[in-house]
Amino acid sequence: MKNIILFSLLFVSNVFSQKKITVASTLKLPITDALLIVNNSPKYITDSLGNVTIQKVDLNSSILIRHVKYKLKTFDNITNQDTLFLEEKLEELKDIEIIASSKSKKKKESLFPKISLRNILPENFGKGGSIGSNIEIALYFPNEKKQGNFIRRLKIYTNDYKVLENLQTKKVNKRRNAKFSPIQVNFYTVDSIYEVPEKRIFEQNFIISCQIKEDCAILELSEEEEFEFPSNGIFVILKNLSKEEYEALGFDYPPGITTIGVSKDNKIIPYFRYLHEGETGLWKKYDYLIERQNTYKIGIEFKN
């Protein structure tokens, strides 16, 4: 009898230490895979019904909700709220041009690594593992036209991948659904002397993930976040979340980042540095990828 009472008390205590919240659009449609960032740390992600269970300790915290199709919104106290509403992003009308009474979409200006015929070779086709828990990646985008366009969107193509578990038996396991795992991204300026990443553009890293039925993770900058493409180029920085953060969000593995075959004159160059060296760590060209004529399938889109 004592055990039953103790179990009941523990159950009741656990129920009241959590709260179920729904994230929905202003049209009251549930939002799947919305990422909830508590005090700058990713902690929750909504399910297929837009629901998420939040620990009581986080209810009074500052919670930022990010989703590629909805505007960013911060909630400072949700103790007395059951539903959090996000406003849907609307495509700007200037992306559509009317010519001779017919409607046609303007071609969006973007900068992606150019895929070469090498991409169809067996060693390149369909490849792209995770970037590793001990490093962060930097991809350099030159500004050859010196145009003053504003950066609006970042696309990172992710994928599931295979891992060799045993060298002797050559047993391979596939990291299924890894492509939907979140990843941290940011932008860095370019050191004018050494041509390596210098200073971060945003104080806090963005955390984005590929949505269901999509093939890439998208960072959509708000009007306040958009910035001019520097004349000497920009670096896009990627690194995984910590193991504890992935577990808290219900993910087992980091995403695979898709690699592609490129020509020898490719100028979108990958760099890396070791995380344990901190912000003063030395950035190095990722010679392994460069010598294989590979780079990451990552691109920048500009505001028209």
ChimeraX attribute file (.defattr): number of C-alpha atoms within 10 A of each C-alpha:
attribute: neighborCount
match mode: 1-to-1
recipient: residues
	/A:1	6
	/A:2	7
	/A:3	8
	/A:4	9
	/A:5	10
	/A:6	11
	/A:7	12
	/A:8	12
	/A:9	12
	/A:10	11
	/A:11	12
	/A:12	11
	/A:13	11
	/A:14	13
	/A:15	13
	/A:16	10
	/A:17	12
	/A:18	15
	/A:19	18
	/A:20	13
	/A:21	18
	/A:22	21
	/A:23	27
	/A:24	22
	/A:25	16
	/A:26	12
	/A:27	10
	/A:28	13
	/A:29	14
	/A:30	22
	/A:31	21
	/A:32	20
	/A:33	24
	/A:34	27
	/A:35	24
	/A:36	25
	/A:37	19
	/A:38	20
	/A:39	12
	/A:40	14
	/A:41	14
	/A:42	20
	/A:43	21
	/A:44	22
	/A:45	23
	/A:46	21
	/A:47	16
	/A:48	12
	/A:49	14
	/A:50	20
	/A:51	21
	/A:52	21
	/A:53	14
	/A:54	18
	/A:55	16
	/A:56	15
	/A:57	9
	/A:58	18
	/A:59	19
	/A:60	14
	/A:61	16
	/A:62	17
	/A:63	23
	/A:64	18
	/A:65	23
	/A:66	24
	/A:67	25
	/A:68	20
	/A:69	16
	/A:70	18
	/A:71	16
	/A:72	17
	/A:73	14
	/A:74	15
	/A:75	14
	/A:76	13
	/A:77	13
	/A:78	18
	/A:79	13
	/A:80	8
	/A:81	12
	/A:82	12
	/A:83	17
	/A:84	19
	/A:85	18
	/A:86	25
	/A:87	14
	/A:88	16
	/A:89	14
	/A:90	9
	/A:91	8
	/A:92	9
	/A:93	7
	/A:94	11
	/A:95	13
	/A:96	13
	/A:97	13
	/A:98	11
	/A:99	8
	/A:100	5
	/A:101	7
	/A:102	7
	/A:103	10
	/A:104	11
	/A:105	10
	/A:106	12
	/A:107	10
	/A:108	11
	/A:109	12
	/A:110	15
	/A:111	16
	/A:112	14
	/A:113	21
	/A:114	14
	/A:115	17
	/A:116	15
	/A:117	10
	/A:118	17
	/A:119	19
	/A:120	13
	/A:121	10
	/A:122	9
	/A:123	11
	/A:124	18
	/A:125	14
	/A:126	16
	/A:127	18
	/A:128	22
	/A:129	20
	/A:130	22
	/A:131	17
	/A:132	13
	/A:133	14
	/A:134	12
	/A:135	15
	/A:136	19
	/A:137	24
	/A:138	27
	/A:139	27
	/A:140	23
	/A:141	23
	/A:142	19
	/A:143	15
	/A:144	10
	/A:145	8
	/A:146	12
	/A:147	11
	/A:148	13
	/A:149	16
	/A:150	15
	/A:151	21
	/A:152	21
	/A:153	17
	/A:154	21
	/A:155	19
	/A:156	22
	/A:157	22
	/A:158	30
	/A:159	25
	/A:160	23
	/A:161	21
	/A:162	15
	/A:163	13
	/A:164	11
	/A:165	12
	/A:166	10
	/A:167	8
	/A:168	6
	/A:169	8
	/A:170	10
	/A:171	10
	/A:172	12
	/A:173	12
	/A:174	12
	/A:175	19
	/A:176	14
	/A:177	17
	/A:178	22
	/A:179	27
	/A:180	26
	/A:181	25
	/A:182	27
	/A:183	24
	/A:184	16
	/A:185	22
	/A:186	20
	/A:187	22
	/A:188	20
	/A:189	20
	/A:190	22
	/A:191	14
	/A:192	11
	/A:193	6
	/A:194	9
	/A:195	14
	/A:196	22
	/A:197	24
	/A:198	18
	/A:199	14
	/A:200	16
	/A:201	15
	/A:202	12
	/A:203	9
	/A:204	11
	/A:205	18
	/A:206	17
	/A:207	25
	/A:208	24
	/A:209	25
	/A:210	26
	/A:211	20
	/A:212	12
	/A:213	7
	/A:214	12
	/A:215	15
	/A:216	23
	/A:217	23
	/A:218	22
	/A:219	22
	/A:220	23
	/A:221	17
	/A:222	13
	/A:223	8
	/A:224	6
	/A:225	11
	/A:226	15
	/A:227	17
	/A:228	13
	/A:229	21
	/A:230	17
	/A:231	15
	/A:232	16
	/A:233	18
	/A:234	23
	/A:235	27
	/A:236	22
	/A:237	21
	/A:238	23
	/A:239	24
	/A:240	24
	/A:241	19
	/A:242	12
	/A:243	13
	/A:244	12
	/A:245	16
	/A:246	20
	/A:247	13
	/A:248	14
	/A:249	17
	/A:250	13
	/A:251	17
	/A:252	16
	/A:253	21
	/A:254	28
	/A:255	29
	/A:256	25
	/A:257	24
	/A:258	24
	/A:259	23
	/A:260	24
	/A:261	27
	/A:262	23
	/A:263	17
	/A:264	12
	/A:265	7
	/A:266	16
	/A:267	16
	/A:268	19
	/A:269	21
	/A:270	23
	/A:271	22
	/A:272	23
	/A:273	20
	/A:274	16
	/A:275	14
	/A:276	10
	/A:277	11
	/A:278	9
	/A:279	12
	/A:280	10
	/A:281	12
	/A:282	12
	/A:283	19
	/A:284	15
	/A:285	16
	/A:286	18
	/A:287	14
	/A:288	10
	/A:289	17
	/A:290	18
	/A:291	9
	/A:292	15
	/A:293	20
	/A:294	26
	/A:295	25
	/A:296	24
	/A:297	21
	/A:298	23
	/A:299	19
	/A:300	20
	/A:301	18
	/A:302	19
	/A:303	17
	/A:304	15
